[in-house]
Amino acid sequence: MLLASGSVIANPTDPILIAQDTDGAADDLSKDIEDLQRQIDSAAEADRAKRASRELVSNLLKQADAKVQAGDLPAAGKLLDQAAAAVQADDTVTRNRVSLAQAGLKLRLGDLKGATDLVDTVARSGTLTENERARIETLKGRIATATTDARRREAIAEIATLTDQAAIRRARDEVARDPGNLAARLVLGDLLRQAGQFEEAKRTAEALATDAVGAAEVGTRQRALVLLARIATDQGDFAEARRSLDALKASPETPDKATRVADLEARIAR
């Protein structure tokens, strides 16, 4: 087609132009397919890497657990460090598994702060399975118990540094603050006995013996019975001391029961 000026307008139905357009579209489609294939290959590779990582981590966690059961905590720690390093950066689920295992180990090692920090981090991750939620609650309970036990031991150690009435006052304060600290109640009873305050010492030991049964603390009840027998012998009441001895003999077996019975029999026989 010719314009008035003599210029030529391309015919839109020209087979040559149609072929060129078709070739361009085909090239674009080919590139799109290639890009898509690369994305698929990349995703497949990432998935294979994640599966391999998870398998490695699972094996390391099993090995670490076996070391914990065997009492080799340092070796377990090294295996858990390897497991943490093997976790894929975007694999929160697997990282949580490792973190909770590390928290459990830190708890065994007495690192309560470290265990708490790890549990809190996992709890905030926002990607939790039902098993992980249950594990978190279990660990929180164990951490709370360990924290209480540690504080109670510190209180007993502090009382041991004191003497006479200062020790009794500190023991009384601890028992008032934490009646569940059975060890402090036992210490208070014995301190009162040594101070000649037999009536209060006896009431303390009797209450402890009763509460120890409810708490399933067989060893603590046995120690309370020994204390009651000592209070009685200090007062010259050997019949009462023998009643405590008979109760001790009738109590369930423990590793220290035979020694306690023998010591008490020797004391009463003097």
Stockholm file with secondary structure:
# STOCKHOLM 1.0

chainA/1-270         MLLASGSVIANPTDPILIAQDTDGAADDLSKDIEDLQRQIDSAAEADRAKRASRELVSNLLKQADAKVQAGDLPAAGKLLDQAAAAVQADDTVTRNRVSLAQAGLKLRLGDLKGATDLVDTVARSGTLTENERARIETLKGRIATATTDARRREAIAEIATLTDQAAIRRARDEVARDPGNLAARLVLGDLLRQAGQFEEAKRTAEALATDAVGAAEVGTRQRALVLLARIATDQGDFAEARRSLDALKASPETPDKATRVADLEARIAR
#=GR chainA/1-270 SS CBCTTSCBCCCTTCHHHHHHHHHHHHHHHHHHHHHHHHHHHHHHHHHHHHHHHHHHHHHHHHHHHHHHHTTCHHHHHHHHHHHHHHSCTTCHHHHHHHHHHHHHHHHHTTCHHHHHHHHHHHHTSSCCCHHHHHHHHHHHHHHHHHHHHHHHHHHHHHHHTCCHHHHHHHHHHHHHHCTTCHHHHHHHHHHHHHTTCHHHHHHHHHHHHHHHHHTTCHHHHHHHHHHHHHHHHHTTCHHHHHHHHHHHHHSCCCTTHHHHHHHHHHHHHC
#=GC SS_cons         CBCTTSCBCCCTTCHHHHHHHHHHHHHHHHHHHHHHHHHHHHHHHHHHHHHHHHHHHHHHHHHHHHHHHTTCHHHHHHHHHHHHHHSCTTCHHHHHHHHHHHHHHHHHTTCHHHHHHHHHHHHTSSCCCHHHHHHHHHHHHHHHHHHHHHHHHHHHHHHHTCCHHHHHHHHHHHHHHCTTCHHHHHHHHHHHHHTTCHHHHHHHHHHHHHHHHHTTCHHHHHHHHHHHHHHHHHTTCHHHHHHHHHHHHHSCCCTTHHHHHHHHHHHHHC
//
